[in-house]
Amino acid sequence: MTFPATVYLLSAASGALTTAVSLPLLRSWCRQAGLVDDPGHRKIHGQPVPLAGGLAILTGLFVPLLGAIVVVQLNLLGAEITDRLSYGFGRRAGQLAALFGGAIGMTLLGWLDDKHELRPALKFAGQFLIASLVALAGIRITLFVANPFFSYAVTVLWILTVTNAFNFMDNMNGLCAGLSVIALLCIGLTAARQTHYLVGAISFLTAGATLGFLPYNFPRATVFLGDAGSHLLGYLLSGLAILPHFYSEKHPHPFAVLSPLFILAVPLLDLVWVVLIRWRMKKPIYVGDTNHLSHRLVRQGLSQAQAVWLIWAAAAAAGSLAFWL
């Protein structure tokens, strides 16, 4: 196997293994620390479930990432791979620092919400602060408009929207994590086709880390993502969707910039749908309900697992359109 397939495979495998190994330990710690989701209104589980998913996925990201830095420094993968990865790390050092710094910030914010149930205004302020710092650090959407303020505003709005879309989608076992894996694989494959090797490797690493969590959460959940996990995944997807150049001279389709919208279509449409319903019912948009697509499918007679599989299939079909673009 040659570059870059070796890097992509190692990224995904190391992420999955690290998450799978660390999760039982973090699950036990969460039980002892009282970081659990208790049974209650709109919840179907009858016992407290540890909220260790976000911490485990974050571990699955950073342990392999630190290992990759050591491997590159020691030139253990050969000259070609080392040179290409060193070039990528050097060229995107600032963006990577912003991306992973924001990932820690979003996970911490979600963890605080899991632990203390933050007021919606305070949680949104934290999201806005992190999104603003990431945009100021250079991860930006331009949409062919050479205006720094426009780029900054659109980027912040994008990060907030995608982060909250995945936070909203964490309403059924496996749903948010599975949608994240599908979207990450689409972004990784798109980045790989565009020869953005480092973006592709990070996308596959995140997909692998999330896959390591999924067997603990679907179809039966012994652990939940929690707000820490849904914030982390939504945020990383918003950032990774920005980094590849979907429009280029090599792939000049005029609608290529819409690729992230297709990749993330299902959670974004669900967010818009639920917000509109709550607005029409004159209810706060941050108060949860059972009007999500997953809930509606269950009310139509599907089991929860069947509803999740169907939504995953819809997300994969929408994401495949990105390759046509």
Secondary structure, 3 states (H helix, E strand, C coil): CCCCHHHHHHHHHHHHHHHHHHHHHHHHHHHHHCCEECCCCCCCCCCCEECCHHHHHHHHHHHHHHHHHHHHHHCCCCHHHHHHHHHHHHHCHHHHHHHHHHHHHHHHHHHHHHHHCCCHHHHHHHHHHHHHHHHHCCCCCCCCCCCHHHHHHHHHHHHHHHHHHHHHHCCCCCHHHHHHHHHHHHHHHHHHHCCCHHHHHHHHHHHHHHHHHHHHCCCCCCCCCHHHHHHHHHHHHHHHCCCCCCCCCCCCCCCHHHHHHHHCHHHHHHHHHHHHHHHHCCCCCCCCCCCCHHHHHHHCCCCHHHHHHHHHHHHHHHHHHHHHC
